[in-house]
Amino acid sequence: VMSPDIHVHVEDCPSEDVRSKLINGEFDIAFNVLYDMEELGTKHFSSKVIRTCPLEIGMLKTCPLAKKSEVTVEDLKPYNFVSISARFTPAYYNMLKALCTRAGFQPNIVTYTNNASSQLLNLRTKMDIFIMDRFYTSYGDPYFEWRPLKDTTSGVTASWKTDNNKKGLLDFLDAIDEFTSISVLF
């Protein structure tokens, strides 16, 4: 039950805007991807994982990886990456570099974008790919293919200022816990 003094405003904005608005107190809570938690990893912020899933590869239907049911990070070595620029979302860029480095190669980044939504729009050839997860807003678009990336984890997180003790926020966090305890398949 929502209290009359609680106002919910939902905004879809780039990760850097989400962080900035949370830091500046414009947002009481922000939802983002798991790898972005490192950007708020100080004692001033608290976070919780809401849902997890593997990272996935987004690609054109003509990409050779589309024939596979599951993809390993090592499979990505010959492909061209479309990446969010470290200038806009350092956590994404760091995640991509670390993932590929662990697999023994550096990603061949052919295009940098300002945000996640632009990655899909910059797939040009059958060898172009990007990494995201199934919570990506265009997941399931019939013009593109998505494959899980074996042995990886991503997901959705909620973050808030640790010293934010607003009752509405605490009630909302309790509601998230109740929601996430329900078995929902993604």
Backbone as JSON, one array per atom type, in Angstrom:
{
  "sequence": "VMSPDIHVHVEDCPSEDVRSKLINGEFDIAFNVLYDMEELGTKHFSSKVIRTCPLEIGMLKTCPLAKKSEVTVEDLKPYNFVSISARFTPAYYNMLKALCTRAGFQPNIVTYTNNASSQLLNLRTKMDIFIMDRFYTSYGDPYFEWRPLKDTTSGVTASWKTDNNKKGLLDFLDAIDEFTSISVLF",
  "N": [[0.85, -1.17, 0.0], [0.67, 2.1, -0.96], [1.78, 5.13, 0.41], [0.22, 8.34, 0.78], [2.06, 10.4, 0.81], [4.19, 9.58, -0.64], [5.84, 9.69, -3.66], [6.18, 8.33, -6.8], [8.38, 8.37, -9.41], [9.31, 7.43, -12.53], [12.14, 7.1, -14.49], [13.92, 6.73, -17.47], [17.19, 6.72, -18.14], [20.6, 7.42, -19.18], [23.34, 5.53, -17.73], [25.3, 7.16, -16.5], [23.84, 9.44, -15.89], [21.99, 8.39, -14.11], [23.64, 7.65, -11.96], [24.68, 10.21, -11.27], [22.32, 11.61, -10.54], [21.51, 10.11, -8.38], [23.68, 10.43, -6.63], [23.53, 13.21, -6.23], [21.16, 13.38, -4.86], [18.76, 13.64, -6.21], [17.46, 11.35, -6.99], [16.07, 8.81, -4.99], [16.41, 6.11, -5.11], [17.98, 3.9, -7.38], [17.89, 1.85, -10.24], [19.93, -0.43, -11.86], [22.39, -2.07, -13.96], [24.21, -5.0, -12.97], [27.07, -4.87, -13.28], [27.51, -2.18, -13.02], [27.5, -1.52, -10.37], [30.02, -1.17, -9.26], [30.67, 1.47, -9.66], [29.36, 2.79, -7.7], [30.48, 1.92, -5.42], [31.13, 2.73, -2.69], [31.33, 3.56, 0.84], [29.23, 5.25, 1.12], [27.06, 4.44, -0.29], [24.53, 1.97, -0.68], [23.71, -1.23, -1.99], [21.7, -3.7, -3.62], [21.24, -6.86, -5.13], [18.77, -7.53, -7.43], [17.75, -9.25, -9.46], [19.32, -11.91, -11.24], [21.13, -12.91, -14.19], [22.67, -14.47, -17.07], [25.3, -12.74, -18.87], [24.7, -11.62, -22.2], [25.06, -12.0, -25.76], [24.5, -9.67, -28.24], [23.53, -9.49, -31.62], [23.49, -9.3, -35.25], [21.14, -11.17, -37.24], [22.55, -12.54, -39.17], [25.01, -13.17, -38.13], [27.61, -15.49, -37.46], [27.65, -16.57, -34.86], [24.99, -16.76, -34.2], [24.11, -19.22, -34.85], [24.77, -20.87, -32.83], [23.76, -22.33, -29.72], [24.68, -21.6, -27.26], [27.24, -19.43, -26.17], [30.73, -19.02, -25.66], [33.11, -16.94, -23.91], [35.58, -17.1, -25.13], [34.85, -17.71, -27.74], [34.33, -15.24, -28.81], [36.55, -13.92, -29.69], [37.34, -13.47, -32.54], [35.55, -11.49, -33.3], [34.03, -8.23, -33.87], [33.63, -5.64, -31.61], [30.99, -3.6, -30.4], [31.0, -1.04, -28.25], [30.07, 0.58, -25.2], [31.31, 3.75, -24.53], [34.09, 4.32, -22.37], [34.17, 6.81, -21.35], [31.54, 7.52, -20.89], [30.29, 5.35, -19.57], [32.11, 3.94, -17.5], [32.13, 1.52, -16.05], [30.95, -0.42, -17.73], [32.77, -0.57, -19.86], [35.07, -1.39, -18.43], [34.15, -3.89, -17.51], [33.85, -5.26, -19.98], [36.52, -5.26, -20.98], [37.85, -6.69, -18.91], [36.53, -9.17, -18.99], [37.25, -10.16, -21.55], [40.04, -10.13, -21.31], [40.47, -12.07, -19.32], [39.85, -14.26, -20.86], [41.98, -14.35, -22.52], [42.43, -12.48, -24.59], [42.27, -9.22, -26.19], [39.49, -7.11, -26.67], [38.35, -6.35, -29.96], [37.44, -3.39, -30.53], [35.27, -1.68, -32.51], [33.46, 0.34, -32.67], [32.43, 2.97, -30.6], [29.9, 3.88, -28.33], [27.54, 6.23, -26.88], [25.74, 5.25, -25.08], [23.88, 2.35, -23.87], [21.61, 1.81, -25.47], [22.33, 2.68, -27.99], [24.09, 0.79, -28.92], [22.94, -1.45, -30.25], [22.01, -0.2, -32.54], [24.31, 0.23, -33.93], [25.31, -2.07, -35.01], [26.78, -3.33, -37.77], [27.91, -5.26, -39.53], [28.05, -8.83, -40.12], [29.93, -9.67, -38.36], [29.92, -8.04, -36.2], [29.29, -7.45, -32.76], [27.76, -7.08, -29.49], [27.88, -6.89, -25.91], [25.49, -7.53, -23.46], [22.69, -7.88, -21.27], [19.8, -9.97, -20.55], [17.99, -8.15, -19.61], [18.19, -5.93, -21.07], [16.72, -3.32, -22.93], [15.91, -3.78, -25.61], [15.85, -6.47, -25.87], [14.82, -9.43, -27.37], [13.92, -8.34, -29.73], [12.82, -8.95, -32.97], [14.55, -8.68, -35.16], [17.11, -9.14, -34.49], [19.57, -11.28, -32.93], [20.11, -13.08, -29.88], [22.31, -14.5, -27.58], [23.13, -16.5, -24.76], [25.98, -15.9, -22.72], [28.22, -18.09, -21.77], [29.02, -19.05, -18.42], [28.96, -16.5, -17.17], [27.79, -13.66, -15.29], [25.2, -11.36, -14.82], [22.81, -8.79, -14.13], [20.11, -7.1, -12.4], [20.32, -4.34, -10.27], [19.58, -2.56, -7.23], [20.26, 0.61, -5.95], [21.1, 2.95, -3.36], [21.53, 5.9, -1.32], [23.35, 5.31, 1.59], [22.83, 6.67, 3.95], [20.24, 7.51, 3.63], [17.31, 7.6, 5.13], [14.61, 7.74, 4.66], [11.27, 6.93, 5.26], [9.58, 6.03, 3.22], [11.41, 5.08, 1.31], [12.6, 2.97, 2.73], [10.35, 1.33, 3.07], [9.86, 0.77, 0.4], [12.16, -0.68, -0.26], [11.7, -2.92, 1.34], [9.46, -3.89, -0.03], [10.66, -4.58, -2.44], [12.24, -6.73, -1.58], [10.19, -8.5, -0.89], [8.99, -8.88, -3.4], [11.14, -10.03, -4.83], [11.38, -12.43, -3.56], [9.43, -13.96, -4.57], [9.02, -16.58, -6.8], [10.05, -16.04, -9.91], [10.39, -16.61, -13.3], [12.89, -15.75, -15.6]],
  "CA": [[0.0, 0.0, 0.0], [1.48, 3.31, -1.07], [1.42, 6.23, 1.27], [-0.06, 9.52, -0.03], [3.2, 11.32, 0.76], [5.23, 8.97, -1.46], [5.64, 9.93, -5.09], [7.06, 7.51, -7.62], [8.65, 8.91, -10.74], [10.18, 6.5, -13.23], [12.89, 7.77, -15.54], [14.91, 5.93, -18.19], [18.27, 7.62, -18.54], [21.91, 6.77, -19.23], [23.93, 5.16, -16.44], [26.0, 8.28, -15.85], [22.8, 10.31, -15.34], [21.43, 7.7, -12.96], [24.61, 7.83, -10.88], [24.73, 11.62, -10.9], [21.09, 11.98, -9.85], [21.52, 9.43, -7.09], [24.7, 11.11, -5.82], [23.04, 14.55, -5.9], [19.93, 13.3, -4.09], [17.57, 13.79, -7.04], [16.81, 10.04, -6.93], [16.26, 8.09, -3.74], [16.84, 4.76, -5.45], [18.24, 3.74, -8.81], [18.05, 0.48, -10.72], [20.92, -0.47, -12.92], [22.94, -3.4, -14.22], [25.12, -5.49, -11.94], [28.45, -4.39, -13.41], [27.59, -0.75, -12.7], [27.59, -1.34, -8.92], [31.36, -0.72, -8.87], [30.73, 2.93, -9.71], [28.77, 3.29, -6.45], [31.03, 1.03, -4.41], [31.72, 3.39, -1.53], [30.53, 3.4, 2.07], [28.11, 6.18, 1.07], [25.96, 3.84, -1.04], [24.2, 0.56, -0.46], [23.11, -1.83, -3.18], [21.28, -5.09, -3.52], [20.96, -7.51, -6.41], [17.34, -7.83, -7.54], [17.65, -10.44, -10.32], [20.54, -12.22, -11.98], [21.03, -13.62, -15.46], [23.98, -14.41, -17.71], [25.49, -11.75, -19.93], [24.31, -12.16, -23.5], [25.64, -11.39, -26.94], [23.56, -9.14, -29.22], [24.13, -9.57, -32.95], [22.59, -9.42, -36.4], [20.75, -12.55, -37.51], [23.52, -13.16, -40.07], [26.25, -13.45, -37.4], [27.83, -16.93, -37.27], [27.32, -16.97, -33.49], [23.55, -16.98, -34.11], [23.86, -20.66, -35.07], [25.09, -21.57, -31.6], [22.77, -22.14, -28.66], [25.37, -20.95, -26.16], [28.51, -18.87, -26.63], [31.74, -18.8, -24.62], [33.85, -15.7, -24.11], [36.64, -17.41, -26.09], [34.24, -17.66, -29.07], [34.18, -13.85, -29.24], [37.85, -13.36, -30.09], [37.44, -12.92, -33.9], [34.45, -10.57, -33.59], [34.17, -6.78, -33.67], [32.77, -5.22, -30.52], [30.41, -2.28, -30.26], [31.14, -0.85, -26.81], [29.77, 1.89, -24.61], [32.56, 4.44, -24.24], [34.49, 4.45, -20.97], [33.87, 8.2, -20.95], [30.15, 7.6, -20.46], [29.98, 4.28, -18.62], [33.37, 3.24, -17.26], [31.92, 0.16, -15.55], [30.71, -1.31, -18.86], [34.04, -0.73, -20.56], [35.92, -2.21, -17.57], [33.62, -5.24, -17.54], [34.17, -5.84, -21.28], [37.97, -5.5, -21.04], [38.2, -7.75, -17.96], [35.97, -10.42, -19.5], [38.08, -10.61, -22.66], [41.4, -10.37, -20.81], [40.44, -13.39, -18.66], [39.78, -15.28, -21.92], [43.24, -14.34, -23.23], [42.5, -11.57, -25.74], [41.73, -7.88, -26.04], [38.38, -6.95, -27.62], [38.53, -5.48, -31.11], [36.32, -2.44, -30.46], [35.2, -0.94, -33.77], [32.57, 1.49, -32.49], [32.08, 3.37, -29.23], [28.62, 4.58, -28.27], [27.32, 7.01, -25.66], [24.85, 4.55, -24.16], [23.54, 0.98, -24.24], [20.61, 1.78, -26.54], [22.97, 2.92, -29.28], [24.89, -0.35, -29.36], [22.16, -2.21, -31.22], [21.91, 0.59, -33.77], [25.62, 0.29, -34.57], [25.71, -3.36, -35.59], [26.84, -3.09, -39.22], [28.27, -6.46, -40.29], [27.77, -10.1, -39.43], [30.99, -9.9, -37.38], [29.76, -7.07, -35.11], [28.54, -7.95, -31.6], [27.91, -6.33, -28.24], [27.52, -7.65, -24.72], [24.46, -6.92, -22.63], [22.0, -8.99, -20.62], [18.42, -10.1, -21.01], [17.19, -7.03, -19.15], [18.38, -4.87, -22.06], [15.37, -2.94, -23.36], [15.54, -4.3, -26.92], [15.95, -7.92, -25.87], [13.66, -10.05, -28.0], [13.63, -7.69, -31.01], [12.89, -10.03, -33.97], [15.56, -8.44, -36.2], [18.43, -9.42, -33.93], [19.69, -12.52, -32.18], [20.72, -12.98, -28.56], [22.76, -15.79, -27.07], [23.75, -16.39, -23.44], [27.43, -16.02, -22.65], [28.45, -19.14, -20.76], [29.82, -18.78, -17.22], [28.98, -15.08, -16.82], [26.65, -13.23, -14.49], [24.79, -9.97, -14.81], [21.54, -8.69, -13.45], [19.58, -5.79, -12.04], [20.59, -3.95, -8.89], [18.99, -1.33, -6.69], [21.26, 1.33, -5.15], [20.59, 4.13, -2.67], [22.48, 6.45, -0.35], [23.28, 4.56, 2.84], [22.25, 7.5, 5.02], [18.86, 7.89, 3.29], [16.42, 6.87, 6.03], [13.2, 8.06, 4.39], [10.4, 5.77, 5.47], [9.11, 5.53, 1.92], [12.48, 4.3, 0.7], [12.72, 1.72, 3.48], [9.18, 0.52, 2.7], [10.06, 0.33, -0.99], [13.16, -1.75, -0.21], [11.0, -4.11, 1.85], [8.62, -4.39, -1.11], [11.56, -5.26, -3.39], [12.56, -8.04, -0.99], [9.0, -9.35, -1.02], [8.84, -9.2, -4.82], [12.2, -10.93, -5.29], [11.22, -13.74, -2.94], [8.48, -14.69, -5.41], [9.76, -17.28, -7.87], [9.71, -15.54, -11.25], [11.37, -17.06, -14.29], [13.29, -14.81, -16.64]],
  "C": [[0.9, 1.23, 0.0], [0.9, 4.4, -0.16], [1.16, 7.47, 0.41], [1.12, 10.5, -0.12], [4.38, 10.75, -0.03], [4.89, 9.18, -2.92], [6.67, 9.12, -5.87], [7.16, 8.14, -9.0], [9.66, 7.98, -11.38], [10.83, 7.23, -14.39], [13.88, 6.79, -16.16], [15.98, 6.87, -18.68], [19.59, 6.87, -18.54], [22.49, 6.54, -17.83], [24.59, 6.33, -15.73], [25.01, 9.26, -15.26], [22.18, 9.71, -14.09], [22.35, 7.9, -11.76], [24.62, 9.26, -10.36], [23.5, 12.02, -10.09], [20.98, 11.3, -8.48], [22.5, 10.11, -6.14], [24.2, 12.47, -5.35], [21.73, 14.55, -5.13], [18.66, 13.54, -4.88], [16.76, 12.49, -7.09], [17.07, 9.46, -5.55], [16.78, 6.68, -3.99], [17.02, 4.7, -6.96], [18.4, 2.26, -9.11], [19.02, 0.5, -11.89], [21.42, -1.89, -13.08], [24.01, -3.73, -13.18], [26.53, -4.91, -12.06], [28.59, -2.91, -13.06], [27.68, -0.49, -11.2], [28.96, -0.82, -8.5], [31.48, 0.8, -8.86], [30.16, 3.55, -8.44], [29.33, 2.51, -5.26], [31.73, 1.72, -3.25], [30.82, 3.16, -0.32], [29.3, 4.3, 2.06], [26.89, 5.59, 0.37], [25.78, 2.39, -0.66], [23.54, 0.06, -1.73], [22.65, -3.24, -2.85], [20.97, -5.6, -4.93], [19.49, -7.93, -6.4], [17.11, -9.13, -8.31], [18.99, -10.66, -10.98], [20.2, -12.98, -13.26], [22.43, -13.65, -16.06], [24.08, -13.17, -18.6], [25.07, -12.41, -21.23], [24.98, -11.38, -24.6], [24.49, -10.93, -27.83], [24.25, -9.1, -30.57], [23.06, -9.52, -34.03], [22.26, -10.89, -36.61], [21.76, -13.28, -38.39], [24.84, -13.52, -39.38], [26.41, -14.96, -37.23], [27.51, -17.42, -35.86], [25.83, -17.27, -33.31], [23.19, -18.45, -34.29], [24.12, -21.48, -33.81], [24.0, -21.33, -30.56], [23.37, -21.44, -27.44], [26.76, -20.55, -26.65], [29.45, -18.74, -25.43], [32.46, -17.48, -24.91], [34.95, -15.94, -25.15], [36.12, -17.36, -27.52], [34.22, -16.25, -29.65], [35.44, -13.24, -29.83], [37.87, -12.79, -31.52], [36.41, -11.84, -34.23], [34.79, -9.12, -33.27], [33.15, -6.35, -32.61], [32.26, -3.8, -30.71], [30.33, -2.08, -28.74], [30.63, 0.53, -26.39], [31.11, 2.5, -24.23], [32.82, 4.5, -22.74], [34.21, 5.86, -20.45], [32.46, 8.31, -20.37], [29.78, 6.55, -19.41], [31.25, 3.45, -18.39], [33.17, 1.78, -16.82], [31.67, -0.83, -16.69], [32.03, -1.61, -19.56], [34.99, -1.62, -19.74], [35.46, -3.66, -17.55], [34.01, -5.95, -18.84], [35.66, -6.2, -21.37], [38.37, -6.66, -20.12], [37.73, -9.12, -18.44], [36.86, -10.99, -20.6], [39.5, -10.93, -22.21], [41.48, -11.73, -20.12], [40.43, -14.52, -19.68], [41.02, -15.24, -22.82], [43.32, -13.46, -24.47], [41.97, -10.2, -25.35], [40.61, -7.7, -27.05], [38.74, -6.0, -28.75], [37.32, -4.54, -31.17], [36.34, -1.58, -31.71], [34.33, 0.3, -33.67], [32.35, 1.71, -31.0], [30.77, 4.14, -29.29], [28.54, 5.36, -26.96], [26.48, 6.28, -24.63], [24.52, 3.16, -24.69], [22.56, 0.91, -25.41], [21.23, 1.94, -27.91], [23.78, 1.73, -29.79], [24.18, -1.14, -30.47], [22.12, -1.5, -32.57], [23.22, 0.64, -34.55], [26.16, -1.06, -35.02], [25.64, -3.19, -37.1], [27.08, -4.35, -40.04], [27.95, -7.7, -39.48], [28.83, -10.41, -38.37], [30.92, -8.91, -36.21], [28.87, -7.65, -34.01], [28.62, -6.92, -30.48], [27.43, -7.21, -27.1], [26.52, -6.85, -23.9], [23.83, -8.06, -21.84], [20.53, -8.98, -21.01], [17.49, -9.01, -20.47], [17.35, -5.81, -20.05], [17.03, -4.58, -22.71], [14.96, -3.48, -24.72], [15.66, -5.82, -27.01], [14.67, -8.5, -26.47], [13.25, -9.39, -29.3], [13.81, -8.73, -32.12], [13.94, -9.84, -35.06], [16.97, -8.8, -35.74], [18.39, -10.74, -33.19], [20.4, -12.25, -30.86], [21.12, -14.37, -28.13], [23.4, -15.58, -25.71], [25.26, -16.61, -23.55], [27.76, -16.91, -21.46], [29.37, -18.64, -19.63], [29.99, -17.3, -16.92], [27.73, -14.76, -16.0], [26.44, -11.74, -14.66], [23.48, -9.91, -14.06], [21.14, -7.25, -13.21], [19.86, -5.54, -10.57], [19.77, -2.72, -8.51], [20.07, -0.69, -5.82], [20.63, 2.58, -4.55], [21.69, 4.64, -1.75], [22.26, 5.75, 0.98], [22.61, 5.37, 3.94], [20.83, 7.98, 4.72], [17.91, 7.02, 4.12], [14.95, 7.22, 5.82], [12.36, 6.8, 4.54], [9.91, 5.19, 4.15], [10.14, 4.68, 1.22], [12.61, 2.96, 1.41], [11.55, 0.79, 3.19], [9.33, -0.05, 1.3], [11.09, -0.8, -1.04], [12.57, -3.04, 0.34], [10.12, -4.73, 0.76], [9.46, -5.11, -2.18], [11.92, -6.65, -2.86], [11.39, -9.0, -1.12], [8.82, -9.79, -2.47], [9.88, -10.22, -5.26], [12.13, -12.3, -4.64], [10.21, -14.59, -3.71], [9.27, -15.33, -6.54], [9.23, -16.84, -9.23], [10.79, -16.01, -12.2], [11.63, -15.98, -15.31], [13.94, -15.61, -17.74]]
}
